[in-house]
Every structure is written in structure tokens, then in C-alpha cells.
Amino acid sequence: MSLLTRISSYSAKPALAGGWGVVTYGELAALADEAARALAGLRLPGPAAVAVVGGHGPAATAWLLALEAAGHFAVPLAGNPAEHPARLAQVNAQWIVTAQGYDWSLLPRIDEASEHPLFAALRDRKAAGLVLFSSGTSGHPKAMVQDFSALLATYAERRPNGLPVLALLGFDHIGGLNTLFGCLAAGAPLVVPDANSPAVVAEAIARHRVAVLPASPTFLNLLLVSGEATAHDLSSLRVITYGTEPMPESLLLRLKTAFPRVRFIQTFGTSETGITRTESPVAGSTFLRFEDPQLEWKVIEDELWLRSRTQIAGYLNASNERFTVDGWFRTGDKVEQGPNGTLRVLGRMGEMINVGGEKLMPAEVESVVLGIPGVADCRVRGEPHPLTGQTVVVDVVALGADQEALRAAIRTACRERLARHKIPTRVTFVPSVSGERMKKMR
């Protein structure tokens, strides 16, 4: 059963709830039909790259579904077209759909179809394509081409359920799309907040009685330190999933104290290989185990390698050197292996700090600093040093005005709990350490 057929079968159930109101599955299916007619009216000679600029709204969702059904290449983007000239050029987008709520407008861009080999290979297989861009934190954003039809097919076995889910991760992010397609396949309502601030998200959870919250550790920390977790009735929450970055153990302990009835599930995925099913061996553990028949994994020199059925065909604008000839993707994630096939993600290999030959990962120091009263958030990084090669620096978002007292408390706590080479030599105070994708910007 295709995803569109499933959506039609859910009929009067609520599908999307946001500032535009509540859209039923029947109404969403009708919007997808309308988008398909508009697409057919363009009389495109063959599969084309079409950018869908918007968010998790009914019109943008309908266009994604229509593009996949017609075998085109969908390029979801957040914001507005003026923000993405380079990305639109890299995918050779022929048309741009700007979507807001129920409404959309179609803008022509170029007349020629893309001839990139990755697009050509999808056309030859009569498969639709999906192009996602990386955040660009380690350089320019990479354009990743995926078989859209194969990706949607992985949701065919989702069991129907009615648990409301909140859309926090982006419309242009694999985690956000996984949330969207997972809800659509299960016939569950997806609640879309007007903004990703803790206050707006908490209010949406309370108003729509959201049961499942997919989020990053950075956002969950903001939810606690802002006071919004106690300012609203969040008793409807049953599951909080977290991923995209390492979870500090001190933060997980605070979250479990704040939400004693909530089950916390660590997720894992990359834009290159897709979101993977996982389980935690022990409640509250930061270790995980992969439980996904579509995924293979191994650890080579402490780096996690993955091979999945849903991984991308390659990059449009970058070298594919991170993929081996036999299909393995080198994630760049440093991991620690535990018993019974478990592992813990420690951070990106490139984030490792080397102090005179002694190596450490930022997450270990961040876990200590985050547990200090007065610290709203922090980011640990390496800084060049003439004698040791690197030294540890921590950027801190403070809750109060007495920064000197907080600096002293941080140094004391780190001296008591960390090895000497891991102790920050400098503490700086900054207004924020997170980016628009709600994770630390290093």
C-alpha cells in the first residue's frame, strides 16, 4: 500500500495541526491530488528537480507526496527562496513551490532538466528523488541525493496509532522528514509549532496533548533551564526521543527527574544513511543497540561505519570519498563499544581535542559543566596552544549576572571531576551555543 493510499484510508482523522488549524487526512489527500494536477499542468518532458520551500504544513506536505508519486526530484527547503540561491543552482531546480499553510505558488526557474549522473540513474530506475542539504557546520552544505521512492517504502510496515507527535526537527532535515512520514504512515496527528522556542513548543504540547516529542539534547536542555517545562502542563508526554548529538549524562539525569513518567529513547541516524531503529539496553543509559534489519554496522578504529538500504546515492557537490567501494559509509562518529552489541556515540572524530598527546571528547567535559547551577548551556572546543598543541576552552551561556562566581564554580567542579588535561584553561561567556537546527554549533 502506497503512502498516499494509506493517507486516504485515514479519512477524517487529524493529520496536521498548526497555525492554519487542523487538517484531516482526507483533506491532505485532496491537497495532494490538487498538487498532482498542478504538476501535470506544467507538462514537464520528464522528471525534474522541484524545490518545495516551506515547512511541515499541509501544502508543502502535499507537494512532497505529489512529486514522489509522479517520479520527480523533491528538494525541501526551509525559509524562502531568496535564502537559497546556491542550493537552487546546485540542484538545477526547474520550478520552485513556495508553500504557506494551505496555499502555494509556483515559480519557474530554468527550462532545462538536470543532467547530473545521480539524477539520471534515478530516472533510469523510474524512481523519484529526494535532495537534502547538510547543515554546513564542517564546510559548505553537501547536497545529498536519495531514492525517494525507496525511502517512503520503508514506512509501509508502520502500525496505525493515534499518539500526537510534535514536529520540532526541520522540514529540510532527515529527522524532521522521518517524523513527518512516520506520522503519515501511522495515521497519527503531527503538531507543528509556530516557532521552535521552548515557550511556543511547550504551549503546543499542552494545547494539543502531545504524547511524543522528538528533540535534540540542546533543545531539551533549553526546555528545562527556561522554566517552560514547569510553566505548562506537559503531563501528556509519554515518549521523548533524542538524537543529532551526544546526550550528556548529567542532562539525561535532570530530564528523567523532570519527567519521571516519560520513556526516553535515544535515536540515531545520518542524512546519508537514514534514521535507524534503536533500543536502550537499560533505562536512562546513553548506550544504544541497533535493531534495524535494514542496517549493517561495524566499528573501525573507533569510528562507526554504516551500510543501509536507504542510504543516499551520493553527493551532488562533494566528493564521495566517505563511501567505500563496497557500500560502507564512514560516519565520522567516534563511538565506544559496550557489552552485547551496544555502543555509545562520543562525538565527531573531528571534534577530538589533543592536549599534549592526551585526547578527549568535548561531550565528557560538557556533561560536567552542564550540571553546575547557573549554567544554561555550554560548548567545549579545542584551541591552539604553543606548548601542548591544543588546550580546552568552554563557552558558557550563563543564567545569572555573576559571571566571575560562575567561572570559579566551573573551574572547581572540573578540577574535582576531570583529569588534568581535560580541565578548561579558559571559560568564556556567550549568548548562545546552538544553531537553527537546535544543536551545538562547533
N, C-alpha and C positions, 0 to 999 in steps of 0.2 A: 504494500500500500504506500503510495507516494505521500509526501508531507502535505501537499495541497489537498489530497483526498481525505487525509486524517483531519485536517483543519475543518473541512466542510462537514465532517461527521459530528464534530463537537457542537455545531449549530449555535444554540442560544447561550452557551457557556461564556463567561467573560474571558477575553483573550488578553487585552492590553488596557491598562488603566493609567491615566496621566492627566496633564493639564487640559487635554482635549476632551476628557470624560472617560467613559468606559466603552470599549469596542468589543463586540461579541465575535466569536469565531466565524459565525455566518457572515457578519459584516466584513470581517477581514478577508474571507474568501471572495466576497463580492468585489472588494477593492483590488484584490489580486487579479480577478478577471478583467476589471476595468484597466488596470495597468497593462495586462497582456494585450488588450485591444489597442491601447495607445502605442504599444511597442510594435504590433503588427502594422499599424498605420504608418510607421516610418519606412516601411518597405526596404529594410536593410538587405543587401545582397547576400549576406552571410553573417556568421557570428561576429559580434563587435564588442569592444570594451565600452561599458556604460558606467559612469560614476554615479553613485547614489549618495548625495550629501545630505546628512540629517542626523537622526538619532533613532532610538528604539520606539518610533512612532508608527501608527498604522500605515501611512502612505509609504514610508521608507521600507517597512517590512514587506508590504505588498509588492513593491518593485523588486526587492531581492528574490522573492519567490517567483515572480513572473520571469525575471531574467534567467533563473536557473531552469525553469520549465521550458523556456524557448532555446536553451543552449547557448546563451551569450556569456560574456565575461563581466561579472559584477565587481565593482570597486567601491566598497563602502568607505565613506569619509565623514568625519565629524566637522562641525562648524559650517563654513560657507565656502563656495568655490574660489573666492579671492585668496583664501589662505593656502591653496594647494596648486599653484601653477606648475611647480616642478613635478609633482606627483601625477598630475593630469597629463603632462607631456611624456613622462616615462611610460605610462600605460597606453599612450596614444588614444586616449578616450575620444570616441566619436560623438557621444552625447553625454550630457550632464542632467541628472534628475535632482532638483532641489526639493526636498520634502520637509513639510512642517505640519504636524498633526495629520488631518485628513487630506490636506492639499499638497499638490506638487506642480512643478513647472518643468518643461523640457527645454533644454538649451543645446543647440547644435555646436559642435566644436571643430571637427575636421571631417573630411569626406572619405578618407582612405581607411580601410581596415588595417589593424596592426598585423605586421608580418613577423613578429618575434617568434622564434622557433618553439618556445614553450606554448604560445597560443596556437600555433599551427598544429602541434602534437595533440592538443585538446580537441581542436576542430576535427582532426583525422579520426579521433575516437568517438566523435559525436557527443562529447562531454562538455558540460558547462564549466566555466572557470570562476575562481574567486581570487581576488588580489588583495592582500593585506600588507600594510607597511609597518615595519618595526618602529619603535619609539625614537630611534636615532641617538640613544644615550651614549653609544660607543662609536659614533661617527654619523655619516649620513644615513637616513632611513632606508632600509632594504625593502624592495618590492618583491613579495613572495607570491608565487602562482600556485594555486591548489586546484585539484579536481573538485569542483563544487558539487557535482552530482554524487561522487563517491562519499564526500563528507556528509551530505544530507542522508544518504542511505544508512549511515551508522546510527541514526536515531530511530530507525524503523522498529526496534525492539523495545522502545521505551513504554513502560506501562502507564496507563492513564492514572492521573491523580489530580486532586483539586487544591494542592497546597500553594498558596500565593508566594511568589518569588519576587525579590526586588532586583531591578536592573541597575547595578552600580558600575560594573565594568563596561567599557566603551563599546559603542556600535561598530567601531573600526578595529576592535581588538578580538583575538580568538576567544578569550574568556567571555567577553560580552556576547559574542555570537553563539557560543556554546550555551550560555544561559537562555538566549532567545530561542534557539532551535530546540533545546531540551524542553522548554515550557510548551512550545507549539506541539511537539510530538506527544506530550503527556496530557494536553488539554488543560494545562494549569494557567491561572492568571499571572501575567507579568506586570508588576507595578513599576512605573517609570517616574522617578522623582524629577522635579523641575530643575534641581541642581544637586551636585554631589557633596554639599556641605553637610556636616553632622546634623545640624538643626533641621534641614529640609528632609534628609533621609530618615531621621528618627520620627519626624512628624508623619511621613508617608507610611512607615512601618506601623505606627499606631493607628492611623486612619483606616488603612486597608487590611489590618490584621495579618501582616506578612509573616509567613512561617519560616521561610528560607532566605538567608542573607549571604550571598557570595561577595567576598570583600578581600582586600589586601590587609596585611598586618598594620601597615601605616594608617589606613583609614580606621581600623578597629581601635587603634591607639588614640586617634583623634576623637573618636566617639566617646571614649572613656574620659579623657582629660578635659574635653569641652563641657562635661556635665550633662550632655544631651541624653546619655543613656539612662539617667535617673530622672530627667525632666519630663520624659514621655513614658507612656505605658507601652513597654516593649515585651509584655508577657506573652504575646502571640508567637514569638520566635521559638522555633523548635530546633533548627539547624543553622549553624554558621559555618560556611566553608571558607577557607583562606588559602591563598597561594600568591603567585607572581614574585615573591621574595621570601627570604627566610623569616620564620616566626621566632622572635626572641623568647626564650623560656620564661623570663620574668613577665613578659606581656601576656603569654598564654595563661599563666597562673592568675594574673589580675582579671583576665577575661572570664575564666571559669568561676572566679569568686563573684563577679558582677552578674553573670548569667548562669546560675547553678543548674537550671533545668534544661539548658541548651546543649545539644551534642555538637562538638567541634570536629570538623573533618578537614584534614589537610588535602588539598588538591595539587596536582602537578600537571604542567603542560607547557609546550612551547608553540610559538606560531608556526614553526617548521614542522612539527610532528603532531599537533593537535592536543586536546585535553585528554588526560589519561585517568582511568578509574583507579582509585587507590583506597587503602584502608589503613587505619592506625592500629598497630598491634596492641597498644594499651591506651586507654582514655587519657588524654592530656599529654601524650607523647609527641615529640617533634619528629620521631621516626615514622616512616611510612612504608607500605608494601604495595607494589603494583599488582593490580588484579584485573588486568585487561587482556583478553585473548588477541586483541589486535596489535599488541605491542611486544617487542623484544627489547631487552636492555642488558647492558654489561658495563663494568667499570674498568677503565684503562688508565693506569697511573692517577688514580683518584678522580678522574673525570668521567661523568656519566655519558654513555653513548646510547642512543635510541634508534630503533627501526620500527616504523609503524605503517599500517595500511593507509593511513590518512595523511602521510607527510607530503609536503609540498613537492612540486615538480622541480622547483629551483628558483633562483632569484633572477629578476629581470635586469637589475642594475648593479649586480655584485658578483664576485667570484663564488663558485660553488665548491670551494676547496674544503669546506667543513663537512661535506658529504663524501663518503668513501665510495669506491667503485662498486662495492657490494651492498650499497644502500644504507650504511650506518650514518647517523648524524651525530657529530661531536657537539654536545650541547654547550660546552664551556662552563658547566656547573661542577664545582668541586663538591664531592659527597663523601660521607663517612658510612661505611657498611656496618650494619648491626647483625644480630642473630636472625636466623630463619628467613633469610632473603629480604631483610629490611634495610633501609638506608635513610640517611638524613642529609638534606641539602644544606651545605655550609655557606654557599655564596658563589659568585662568579670567580672563575680562576683568575681573571684579570684584576680582581679586587684584592687579591692577596697582598699583604704588606710584609716586606722583608727588612727586619731590623737587625743589621749585622749578622745575617745568616739565620736568625731566628724568625720563622714565618708564622703569621697569624691571619685569621679571617676577621673582617670588621664585625660580623654578627655577634661574636663572643663578647667583645667589648661593649657593643651596643646593648646587649642584654643586661649588663651590669649597670650601665648609665641610666637606662630607661627605668630601672627600679628605684631610682633616687627621687625622693619627694622634691617637687619643684621643677622636674624635667618633663616637658610636654612631649618632646621628640628629640632625636639625635641622629647624627650620621658620622660614622668613623671612616677615616680615609688615611692613606699614606701620603707623606710629604717628603720631598728630597732633603737629605741631611749629609753634610760633608764628611762626617766620620762613620756613620752607620749605614749609609746608603739611603735609608728611609727612617722616618720617625712617625709615631702615631699621633694624629690630630683628631679631635672630636668637635663637631659643630653641634651646638645645643640650641633648641628652642625652649626658652625659659617661661615658666608660668608666672613668676613674680618679678619684682623690680630689683631685688638684692642679688645682683649677679655675682659679686665677689664672694658672698657667703655660699652661693650655689657652686661656684668654681672650686672652693675649698672642700665642699662636701663631695664633689665628684672625684677630686684627687684622693681624698681619704678613702672612699669606698673602693676605688680602683687599686690602691696600694694594698688594701686588706684582702682583695679577692682575686687579683690577677698577678701573673708572673711579671717580673720587672720589665721585660721587653714589650709587654702589652699595655703598659700604663701610658695614657696620653701625656705627651710632653707639652701640649698646648690645648687649651679649651677656648673656643670662640663662640660667640652668641650670634645667632642668625634668626631672621623672621620665619623661615620655613626650610624644610629639607626635602619636601615631596614635590613631584611634578603633577601634570594634569591627569596622568594615569594612576594617581593615588598610590605611588610607591616612591621609595627614596631615589633621588637623583644624585648619582655619584660622579 
